[in-house]
Amino acid sequence: MKEFLSGKGVNYKEINVAADERARDEMIRKTGRMAVPTVTMGSQVVVGFNRNELEKMLS
């Protein structure tokens, strides 16, 4: 995921949900599950490395 986003010139903030309980709770609230990677941009959320969905999100 990091390589993909960097390759697209996207600035991102990496959060370790295993170490950050508040971030983990927010991720579960937004997605309904504990799954990484999870990418959020505004109200859009992509769980897992789904290249097609990520491309749509970035367009």
Distance bins in CASP14 RR format, pairs under 12 A and 6 or more apart:
PFRMAT RR
TARGET T0000
AUTHOR 0000-0000-0000
RMODE 2
METHOD distances of the structure
MODEL  1
1 7 0 0 0 0 0 1 0 0 0 0 0
1 8 0 0 0 0 0 1 0 0 0 0 0
1 10 0 0 0 0 0 1 0 0 0 0 0
1 12 0 0 0 0 1 0 0 0 0 0 0
1 14 0 0 0 0 1 0 0 0 0 0 0
1 36 0 0 0 0 1 0 0 0 0 0 0
1 37 1 0 1 0 0 0 0 0 0 0 0
1 38 0 0 0 0 1 0 0 0 0 0 0
1 39 1 0 0 1 0 0 0 0 0 0 0
1 46 0 0 0 0 1 0 0 0 0 0 0
1 47 0 0 0 0 0 1 0 0 0 0 0
1 48 1 0 0 1 0 0 0 0 0 0 0
1 49 1 0 1 0 0 0 0 0 0 0 0
1 50 0 0 0 0 0 1 0 0 0 0 0
1 51 0 0 0 0 0 1 0 0 0 0 0
1 54 0 0 0 0 1 0 0 0 0 0 0
2 8 0 0 0 0 0 1 0 0 0 0 0
2 9 0 0 0 0 0 1 0 0 0 0 0
2 10 0 0 0 0 1 0 0 0 0 0 0
2 11 0 0 0 0 0 1 0 0 0 0 0
2 12 1 0 0 1 0 0 0 0 0 0 0
2 13 0 0 0 0 0 1 0 0 0 0 0
2 14 1 0 0 1 0 0 0 0 0 0 0
2 36 0 0 0 0 0 1 0 0 0 0 0
2 37 0 0 0 0 1 0 0 0 0 0 0
2 39 0 0 0 0 0 1 0 0 0 0 0
2 49 0 0 0 0 0 1 0 0 0 0 0
3 9 0 0 0 0 0 1 0 0 0 0 0
3 10 0 0 0 0 0 1 0 0 0 0 0
3 12 0 0 0 0 0 1 0 0 0 0 0
3 37 0 0 0 0 0 1 0 0 0 0 0
3 49 0 0 0 0 0 1 0 0 0 0 0
3 51 0 0 0 0 0 1 0 0 0 0 0
4 10 0 0 0 0 1 0 0 0 0 0 0
4 12 0 0 0 0 0 1 0 0 0 0 0
4 37 0 0 0 0 1 0 0 0 0 0 0
4 39 0 0 0 0 1 0 0 0 0 0 0
4 46 0 0 0 0 0 1 0 0 0 0 0
4 48 0 0 0 0 0 1 0 0 0 0 0
4 49 1 0 0 1 0 0 0 0 0 0 0
4 50 0 0 0 0 0 1 0 0 0 0 0
4 51 1 0 0 1 0 0 0 0 0 0 0
4 53 0 0 0 0 0 1 0 0 0 0 0
4 54 1 0 0 1 0 0 0 0 0 0 0
4 55 0 0 0 0 1 0 0 0 0 0 0
4 57 0 0 0 0 0 1 0 0 0 0 0
4 58 0 0 0 0 1 0 0 0 0 0 0
5 11 0 0 0 0 1 0 0 0 0 0 0
5 12 1 0 1 0 0 0 0 0 0 0 0
5 13 0 0 0 0 0 1 0 0 0 0 0
5 14 0 0 0 0 1 0 0 0 0 0 0
5 37 0 0 0 0 1 0 0 0 0 0 0
5 39 1 0 0 1 0 0 0 0 0 0 0
5 41 0 0 0 0 0 1 0 0 0 0 0
5 46 0 0 0 0 0 1 0 0 0 0 0
5 49 0 0 0 0 0 1 0 0 0 0 0
5 51 0 0 0 0 0 1 0 0 0 0 0
5 54 0 0 0 0 1 0 0 0 0 0 0
5 55 0 0 0 0 0 1 0 0 0 0 0
5 57 0 0 0 0 0 1 0 0 0 0 0
5 58 0 0 0 0 1 0 0 0 0 0 0
6 12 0 0 0 0 1 0 0 0 0 0 0
6 14 0 0 0 0 0 1 0 0 0 0 0
7 54 0 0 0 0 0 1 0 0 0 0 0
7 58 0 0 0 0 0 1 0 0 0 0 0
8 39 0 0 0 0 0 1 0 0 0 0 0
8 41 0 0 0 0 0 1 0 0 0 0 0
8 51 0 0 0 0 0 1 0 0 0 0 0
8 54 0 0 0 0 1 0 0 0 0 0 0
8 55 0 0 0 0 1 0 0 0 0 0 0
8 57 0 0 0 0 0 1 0 0 0 0 0
8 58 1 0 0 1 0 0 0 0 0 0 0
8 59 0 0 0 0 0 1 0 0 0 0 0
9 58 0 0 0 0 1 0 0 0 0 0 0
10 39 0 0 0 0 1 0 0 0 0 0 0
10 41 0 0 0 0 1 0 0 0 0 0 0
10 54 0 0 0 0 1 0 0 0 0 0 0
10 55 0 0 0 0 0 1 0 0 0 0 0
10 57 0 0 0 0 1 0 0 0 0 0 0
10 58 1 0 0 1 0 0 0 0 0 0 0
10 59 0 0 0 0 0 1 0 0 0 0 0
11 41 0 0 0 0 0 1 0 0 0 0 0
11 58 0 0 0 0 0 1 0 0 0 0 0
12 37 0 0 0 0 0 1 0 0 0 0 0
12 38 0 0 0 0 0 1 0 0 0 0 0
12 39 1 0 0 1 0 0 0 0 0 0 0
12 40 0 0 0 0 0 1 0 0 0 0 0
12 41 0 0 0 0 1 0 0 0 0 0 0
12 54 0 0 0 0 0 1 0 0 0 0 0
12 57 0 0 0 0 0 1 0 0 0 0 0
12 58 0 0 0 0 0 1 0 0 0 0 0
13 20 0 0 0 0 0 1 0 0 0 0 0
13 23 0 0 0 0 0 1 0 0 0 0 0
13 39 0 0 0 0 0 1 0 0 0 0 0
13 40 0 0 0 0 1 0 0 0 0 0 0
13 41 0 0 0 0 0 1 0 0 0 0 0
14 20 0 0 0 0 0 1 0 0 0 0 0
14 23 0 0 0 0 0 1 0 0 0 0 0
14 36 0 0 0 0 0 1 0 0 0 0 0
14 37 0 0 0 0 1 0 0 0 0 0 0
14 38 0 0 0 0 0 1 0 0 0 0 0
14 39 0 0 0 0 0 1 0 0 0 0 0
15 21 0 0 0 0 0 1 0 0 0 0 0
15 22 0 0 0 0 1 0 0 0 0 0 0
15 23 1 0 1 0 0 0 0 0 0 0 0
15 24 0 0 0 0 1 0 0 0 0 0 0
15 25 0 0 0 0 0 1 0 0 0 0 0
15 26 0 0 0 0 1 0 0 0 0 0 0
15 27 0 0 0 0 1 0 0 0 0 0 0
15 36 0 0 0 0 1 0 0 0 0 0 0
15 37 0 0 0 0 0 1 0 0 0 0 0
15 38 0 0 0 0 1 0 0 0 0 0 0
15 39 0 0 0 0 0 1 0 0 0 0 0
15 40 0 0 0 0 1 0 0 0 0 0 0
16 22 0 0 0 0 0 1 0 0 0 0 0
16 23 1 0 0 1 0 0 0 0 0 0 0
16 24 0 0 0 0 1 0 0 0 0 0 0
16 27 0 0 0 0 0 1 0 0 0 0 0
16 36 0 0 0 0 1 0 0 0 0 0 0
16 37 0 0 0 0 0 1 0 0 0 0 0
17 23 1 0 1 0 0 0 0 0 0 0 0
17 24 1 0 1 0 0 0 0 0 0 0 0
17 25 0 0 0 0 1 0 0 0 0 0 0
17 26 0 0 0 0 1 0 0 0 0 0 0
17 27 1 0 1 0 0 0 0 0 0 0 0
17 28 0 0 0 0 1 0 0 0 0 0 0
17 29 0 0 0 0 0 1 0 0 0 0 0
17 30 0 0 0 0 0 1 0 0 0 0 0
17 31 0 0 0 0 0 1 0 0 0 0 0
17 33 0 0 0 0 0 1 0 0 0 0 0
17 34 1 0 0 1 0 0 0 0 0 0 0
17 35 0 0 0 0 1 0 0 0 0 0 0
17 36 1 0 0 1 0 0 0 0 0 0 0
17 37 0 0 0 0 1 0 0 0 0 0 0
17 38 1 0 0 1 0 0 0 0 0 0 0
17 40 0 0 0 0 0 1 0 0 0 0 0
18 24 1 0 0 1 0 0 0 0 0 0 0
18 27 0 0 0 0 0 1 0 0 0 0 0
18 34 0 0 0 0 1 0 0 0 0 0 0
18 36 0 0 0 0 1 0 0 0 0 0 0
20 26 0 0 0 0 1 0 0 0 0 0 0
20 27 0 0 0 0 1 0 0 0 0 0 0
21 27 0 0 0 0 0 1 0 0 0 0 0
21 28 0 0 0 0 0 1 0 0 0 0 0
21 34 0 0 0 0 0 1 0 0 0 0 0
22 28 0 0 0 0 0 1 0 0 0 0 0
22 29 0 0 0 0 0 1 0 0 0 0 0
23 29 0 0 0 0 0 1 0 0 0 0 0
23 30 0 0 0 0 0 1 0 0 0 0 0
23 34 0 0 0 0 0 1 0 0 0 0 0
23 36 0 0 0 0 0 1 0 0 0 0 0
23 38 0 0 0 0 1 0 0 0 0 0 0
23 40 0 0 0 0 0 1 0 0 0 0 0
24 30 0 0 0 0 0 1 0 0 0 0 0
24 31 0 0 0 0 0 1 0 0 0 0 0
24 32 0 0 0 0 0 1 0 0 0 0 0
24 33 0 0 0 0 0 1 0 0 0 0 0
24 34 1 0 0 1 0 0 0 0 0 0 0
24 35 0 0 0 0 0 1 0 0 0 0 0
24 36 0 0 0 0 1 0 0 0 0 0 0
24 38 0 0 0 0 0 1 0 0 0 0 0
25 31 0 0 0 0 0 1 0 0 0 0 0
25 32 0 0 0 0 0 1 0 0 0 0 0
25 34 0 0 0 0 0 1 0 0 0 0 0
26 32 0 0 0 0 0 1 0 0 0 0 0
26 34 0 0 0 0 0 1 0 0 0 0 0
26 38 0 0 0 0 1 0 0 0 0 0 0
26 40 0 0 0 0 1 0 0 0 0 0 0
26 45 0 0 0 0 0 1 0 0 0 0 0
27 33 0 0 0 0 1 0 0 0 0 0 0
27 34 1 0 0 1 0 0 0 0 0 0 0
27 35 0 0 0 0 1 0 0 0 0 0 0
27 36 0 0 0 0 1 0 0 0 0 0 0
27 37 0 0 0 0 0 1 0 0 0 0 0
27 38 1 0 1 0 0 0 0 0 0 0 0
27 39 0 0 0 0 0 1 0 0 0 0 0
27 40 0 0 0 0 1 0 0 0 0 0 0
27 45 0 0 0 0 1 0 0 0 0 0 0
27 47 0 0 0 0 1 0 0 0 0 0 0
27 48 0 0 0 0 0 1 0 0 0 0 0
28 34 1 0 1 0 0 0 0 0 0 0 0
28 35 0 0 0 0 1 0 0 0 0 0 0
28 36 0 0 0 0 0 1 0 0 0 0 0
28 38 0 0 0 0 1 0 0 0 0 0 0
28 45 0 0 0 0 0 1 0 0 0 0 0
28 47 0 0 0 0 0 1 0 0 0 0 0
29 38 0 0 0 0 0 1 0 0 0 0 0
29 40 0 0 0 0 0 1 0 0 0 0 0
29 45 0 0 0 0 0 1 0 0 0 0 0
30 38 1 0 0 1 0 0 0 0 0 0 0
30 39 0 0 0 0 0 1 0 0 0 0 0
30 40 1 0 0 1 0 0 0 0 0 0 0
30 41 0 0 0 0 0 1 0 0 0 0 0
30 42 0 0 0 0 0 1 0 0 0 0 0
30 43 0 0 0 0 1 0 0 0 0 0 0
30 44 0 0 0 0 0 1 0 0 0 0 0
30 45 1 0 1 0 0 0 0 0 0 0 0
30 46 0 0 0 0 0 1 0 0 0 0 0
30 47 0 0 0 0 1 0 0 0 0 0 0
31 37 0 0 0 0 0 1 0 0 0 0 0
31 38 1 0 1 0 0 0 0 0 0 0 0
31 39 0 0 0 0 0 1 0 0 0 0 0
31 40 0 0 0 0 1 0 0 0 0 0 0
31 44 0 0 0 0 0 1 0 0 0 0 0
31 45 1 0 1 0 0 0 0 0 0 0 0
31 46 0 0 0 0 1 0 0 0 0 0 0
31 47 1 0 1 0 0 0 0 0 0 0 0
31 48 0 0 0 0 1 0 0 0 0 0 0
32 38 0 0 0 0 0 1 0 0 0 0 0
32 45 0 0 0 0 1 0 0 0 0 0 0
32 47 0 0 0 0 1 0 0 0 0 0 0
33 45 0 0 0 0 0 1 0 0 0 0 0
33 47 1 0 0 1 0 0 0 0 0 0 0
33 48 0 0 0 0 0 1 0 0 0 0 0
34 47 0 0 0 0 0 1 0 0 0 0 0
35 45 0 0 0 0 0 1 0 0 0 0 0
35 46 0 0 0 0 0 1 0 0 0 0 0
35 47 1 0 1 0 0 0 0 0 0 0 0
35 48 1 0 0 1 0 0 0 0 0 0 0
35 49 0 0 0 0 0 1 0 0 0 0 0
35 50 0 0 0 0 0 1 0 0 0 0 0
36 46 0 0 0 0 0 1 0 0 0 0 0
36 47 0 0 0 0 1 0 0 0 0 0 0
36 48 1 0 0 1 0 0 0 0 0 0 0
36 49 0 0 0 0 1 0 0 0 0 0 0
37 45 0 0 0 0 0 1 0 0 0 0 0
37 46 0 0 0 0 1 0 0 0 0 0 0
37 47 1 0 0 1 0 0 0 0 0 0 0
37 48 1 0 1 0 0 0 0 0 0 0 0
37 49 1 0 0 1 0 0 0 0 0 0 0
37 50 0 0 0 0 1 0 0 0 0 0 0
37 53 0 0 0 0 0 1 0 0 0 0 0
37 54 0 0 0 0 1 0 0 0 0 0 0
38 44 0 0 0 0 0 1 0 0 0 0 0
38 45 1 0 0 1 0 0 0 0 0 0 0
38 46 1 0 0 1 0 0 0 0 0 0 0
38 47 1 0 1 0 0 0 0 0 0 0 0
38 48 1 0 0 1 0 0 0 0 0 0 0
38 49 0 0 0 0 0 1 0 0 0 0 0
38 50 0 0 0 0 0 1 0 0 0 0 0
38 53 0 0 0 0 0 1 0 0 0 0 0
38 54 0 0 0 0 0 1 0 0 0 0 0
39 45 1 0 0 1 0 0 0 0 0 0 0
39 46 1 0 1 0 0 0 0 0 0 0 0
39 47 0 0 0 0 1 0 0 0 0 0 0
39 48 1 0 0 1 0 0 0 0 0 0 0
39 49 0 0 0 0 1 0 0 0 0 0 0
39 50 0 0 0 0 1 0 0 0 0 0 0
39 51 0 0 0 0 0 1 0 0 0 0 0
39 53 0 0 0 0 1 0 0 0 0 0 0
39 54 1 0 0 1 0 0 0 0 0 0 0
39 55 0 0 0 0 0 1 0 0 0 0 0
39 56 0 0 0 0 0 1 0 0 0 0 0
39 57 1 0 0 1 0 0 0 0 0 0 0
39 58 0 0 0 0 1 0 0 0 0 0 0
40 46 0 0 0 0 1 0 0 0 0 0 0
40 47 0 0 0 0 1 0 0 0 0 0 0
40 48 0 0 0 0 0 1 0 0 0 0 0
40 54 0 0 0 0 0 1 0 0 0 0 0
40 57 0 0 0 0 1 0 0 0 0 0 0
41 53 0 0 0 0 0 1 0 0 0 0 0
41 54 0 0 0 0 1 0 0 0 0 0 0
41 56 0 0 0 0 0 1 0 0 0 0 0
41 57 1 0 1 0 0 0 0 0 0 0 0
41 58 1 0 0 1 0 0 0 0 0 0 0
41 59 0 0 0 0 0 1 0 0 0 0 0
42 57 0 0 0 0 1 0 0 0 0 0 0
43 57 0 0 0 0 0 1 0 0 0 0 0
44 50 0 0 0 0 0 1 0 0 0 0 0
44 53 0 0 0 0 1 0 0 0 0 0 0
44 54 0 0 0 0 1 0 0 0 0 0 0
44 56 0 0 0 0 1 0 0 0 0 0 0
44 57 1 0 1 0 0 0 0 0 0 0 0
44 58 0 0 0 0 1 0 0 0 0 0 0
44 59 0 0 0 0 0 1 0 0 0 0 0
45 53 0 0 0 0 1 0 0 0 0 0 0
45 54 0 0 0 0 0 1 0 0 0 0 0
45 57 0 0 0 0 1 0 0 0 0 0 0
46 52 0 0 0 0 1 0 0 0 0 0 0
46 53 1 0 1 0 0 0 0 0 0 0 0
46 54 1 0 1 0 0 0 0 0 0 0 0
46 55 0 0 0 0 1 0 0 0 0 0 0
46 56 0 0 0 0 1 0 0 0 0 0 0
46 57 1 0 1 0 0 0 0 0 0 0 0
46 58 0 0 0 0 1 0 0 0 0 0 0
47 53 0 0 0 0 1 0 0 0 0 0 0
47 54 0 0 0 0 0 1 0 0 0 0 0
47 57 0 0 0 0 0 1 0 0 0 0 0
48 54 0 0 0 0 1 0 0 0 0 0 0
49 55 0 0 0 0 0 1 0 0 0 0 0
50 56 0 0 0 0 1 0 0 0 0 0 0
50 57 0 0 0 0 1 0 0 0 0 0 0
51 57 0 0 0 0 0 1 0 0 0 0 0
51 58 0 0 0 0 0 1 0 0 0 0 0
52 58 0 0 0 0 0 1 0 0 0 0 0
52 59 0 0 0 0 0 1 0 0 0 0 0
53 59 0 0 0 0 0 1 0 0 0 0 0
END
